[in-house]
Amino acid sequence: MKIRILIILLFCMYSISSASDTLSPGQVLMKTQLIYSNLKDFSVKAKVIADIPNFRMPVKTVEFYYKNPDLFEAKTKGFALVPKYCLLPFSNSNKILRTPQNFKINKRVTIDKKKYIILQYINDNDKLKNKILFWVDAYLWRIDKINILQQDKLLSTIDFSYQNLDGFWLPDTTLFTMIFPKGIPNASGPSISDPFGGSQFGTLQNQIDLEGQVKIIFSDYKINKGIDDNFFENRNEIAH
């Protein structure tokens, strides 16, 4: 009996693996959307922690609001550095993911027994030759990671971890990691002698790659509560 169950499990795993190997980019993107088809709206609180060289921002609390298909708003007191694009890793909140014709399959990889389909976004009008790679979990059909490269040099990475709420995979923690190839100048604040502040260039520190991170920790989701469209009108967006 145990041998029979093992054979069935192996057959199912092989069938899933073989099926994912034949999917087109459009079919892969469609699978990342299906789980969110009944997600009408949600609100969530988030703690934003920035760790960027020569940049100071206190830990901030931000409230995010989303309504299908593409209404998005954020509310906080004061200034908060929050990248808006790709913050929510599913297609209805990201116009790029709604253009399957602009994608190709870069490669398929297996890391720690986990299989990924890596989709590459193609923009023929991009003179800087930026490359955006979406790492799609080939079993759960979630976007686990996004890489942004310029001429094959890594500029930033977005890593997503999830929690399952009411059947929806929603972000638990999102980590933005940014590489600064030319470094960031050491900056001093304004003073009586220098009312605009000052910057120093050319030190050894500024000639090597620097890394900065913005970490967003989500909590207290409220899902499908019926947010009105008027809520998103005439509101001030936070910096992003």
C-alpha positions in Angstrom: 0.0 0.0 0.0 2.8 2.4 0.9 4.6 1.6 -2.3 1.4 2.4 -4.3 0.9 5.7 -2.6 4.6 6.6 -3.3 4.2 5.8 -6.9 1.1 8.0 -7.2 2.8 10.9 -5.5 5.8 10.6 -7.8 3.5 10.5 -10.8 1.7 13.6 -9.7 4.9 15.5 -9.1 6.2 14.4 -12.5 2.9 15.5 -14.2 3.1 18.9 -12.5 6.7 19.4 -13.5 6.1 18.3 -17.1 3.1 20.6 -17.4 5.0 23.7 -16.1 7.8 23.0 -18.7 5.4 23.6 -21.6 3.6 26.7 -20.4 3.9 30.0 -22.3 4.7 33.3 -20.6 1.1 34.3 -20.8 -0.1 31.0 -19.2 2.4 31.5 -16.4 1.2 35.0 -15.7 -2.4 33.8 -15.8 -1.7 31.3 -13.1 -0.2 34.0 -10.9 -3.5 35.9 -11.2 -6.0 33.1 -10.6 -5.7 33.0 -6.9 -6.6 36.7 -6.7 -9.7 36.6 -8.9 -12.0 37.0 -5.9 -9.9 39.6 -4.2 -12.0 42.8 -4.4 -10.1 45.0 -2.0 -8.1 45.1 1.2 -6.4 47.4 3.7 -3.3 46.6 5.7 -0.9 48.2 8.1 2.8 48.1 7.5 6.0 48.9 9.3 8.7 50.4 7.0 12.3 50.1 8.0 15.0 51.8 5.8 18.7 51.0 6.0 20.4 53.1 3.3 23.9 54.6 3.6 23.9 58.4 4.3 20.1 58.4 4.5 18.1 58.6 7.7 14.4 57.8 8.1 12.8 56.7 11.3 10.7 53.5 11.4 7.4 54.5 9.8 3.9 53.0 10.0 2.0 53.1 6.7 -1.6 52.1 5.9 -2.1 50.7 2.4 -5.4 50.4 0.6 -6.0 48.4 -2.6 -9.1 47.9 -4.8 -9.4 45.7 -7.9 -8.2 46.3 -10.5 -5.7 49.1 -10.0 -6.7 51.5 -7.3 -3.9 51.9 -4.7 -3.4 54.4 -1.9 -1.0 54.8 1.0 -1.4 56.9 4.1 1.2 57.9 6.7 2.3 60.9 8.8 5.3 62.8 7.4 7.7 61.2 4.9 8.1 57.6 4.1 10.3 56.0 1.4 8.1 53.2 -0.1 8.6 51.9 -3.6 5.1 51.9 -5.1 5.7 49.7 -8.1 5.9 45.9 -7.5 4.9 46.5 -3.9 2.0 44.1 -4.3 3.3 41.1 -6.4 0.2 40.2 -8.4 -0.9 41.4 -11.8 -3.9 43.6 -11.0 -1.7 46.0 -9.1 1.1 46.1 -11.6 0.5 47.2 -15.2 3.6 45.5 -16.4 2.2 42.1 -15.5 -0.9 42.8 -17.6 1.1 42.8 -20.9 2.0 39.1 -21.4 3.1 39.9 -25.0 6.1 41.7 -23.5 7.4 38.7 -21.7 9.6 35.7 -22.6 10.8 32.8 -20.5 14.4 33.5 -19.5 15.1 30.1 -18.0 13.8 27.4 -15.6 15.8 26.7 -12.5 15.6 24.5 -9.4 17.0 25.8 -6.2 16.8 23.8 -3.0 14.3 21.4 -4.6 12.1 24.4 -5.5 11.3 25.0 -9.1 11.1 28.5 -10.6 10.1 29.8 -14.0 11.9 33.1 -14.6 10.1 35.5 -16.8 11.9 38.4 -18.4 10.0 41.6 -19.2 11.0 43.1 -22.6 10.8 46.8 -23.4 12.0 47.6 -26.9 11.9 51.3 -26.2 14.2 51.1 -23.2 17.5 52.7 -24.4 19.2 51.8 -21.0 18.6 48.1 -21.7 17.1 47.4 -18.3 16.2 43.9 -17.6 13.4 42.9 -15.2 13.2 39.2 -14.1 10.2 37.7 -12.3 10.9 34.5 -10.3 7.6 32.5 -10.4 7.2 29.6 -8.0 6.2 26.8 -10.4 4.1 25.0 -7.8 2.3 27.7 -5.8 2.4 30.2 -8.7 3.5 33.1 -6.6 6.1 35.7 -7.6 8.8 35.2 -5.0 11.5 37.6 -6.3 12.1 40.4 -8.8 15.5 41.3 -10.2 16.2 44.6 -11.9 19.4 44.7 -14.0 21.0 47.3 -16.3 23.2 45.8 -19.0 23.3 42.6 -16.9 24.5 44.5 -13.8 22.2 43.9 -10.8 20.6 47.2 -9.6 18.0 45.9 -7.2 16.2 42.9 -5.9 12.7 42.6 -4.4 12.1 39.5 -2.2 8.6 38.5 -1.1 7.5 36.3 1.7 3.8 35.5 2.1 1.0 34.6 4.4 -2.2 32.8 3.3 -5.3 34.7 4.4 -8.8 33.6 3.3 -7.1 31.6 0.5 -5.1 34.6 -0.9 -1.3 34.6 -0.8 -0.7 38.2 0.5 2.7 39.8 1.4 4.0 39.1 4.9 7.4 40.8 4.4 8.7 42.6 1.3 12.5 43.4 1.2 13.8 45.9 -1.4 17.6 45.6 -1.8 19.3 48.4 -3.9 22.8 48.5 -5.2 24.4 51.9 -5.7 27.2 51.4 -8.3 28.7 54.9 -7.8 28.1 55.1 -4.1 26.3 57.8 -2.2 28.1 61.0 -1.2 28.6 61.8 2.4 26.1 64.6 3.2 26.0 67.1 6.0 23.0 68.9 7.1 22.4 72.7 6.8 24.2 75.1 9.1 24.7 78.8 9.6 27.9 78.7 7.4 26.3 76.4 4.8 22.5 76.8 4.8 22.1 74.2 2.0 24.2 71.5 3.5 27.2 69.9 1.9 28.4 66.8 0.1 31.8 65.2 -0.2 32.8 63.1 -3.2 35.8 61.1 -4.2 36.5 59.2 -1.0 37.3 55.5 -1.1 33.8 54.7 0.4 32.2 56.4 -2.6 34.1 54.4 -5.2 32.7 51.0 -4.3 29.3 49.6 -4.6 27.0 50.3 -1.6 23.9 48.4 -0.6 20.7 49.8 0.9 17.5 48.1 2.0 13.9 49.0 2.6 12.0 46.3 4.6 8.2 46.4 4.8 6.4 44.2 7.4 2.7 43.8 6.9 0.0 43.1 9.5 -3.7 43.5 10.3 -5.1 42.7 6.9 -8.8 43.5 6.3 -10.0 41.7 3.1 -13.1 42.4 0.9 -14.7 44.9 3.3 -16.1 47.1 0.4 -13.8 50.1 0.0 -15.6 52.8 -1.9 -14.0 54.3 -5.1 -14.3 57.8 -3.6 -11.8 56.8 -0.9 -9.0 56.9 -3.6 -9.9 60.4 -4.9 -8.1 63.6 -4.0 -5.7 62.0 -1.6 -2.0 62.8 -1.2 0.4 60.0 -2.1 3.4 59.2 0.0 6.9 59.5 -1.5 7.9 56.5 -3.6 
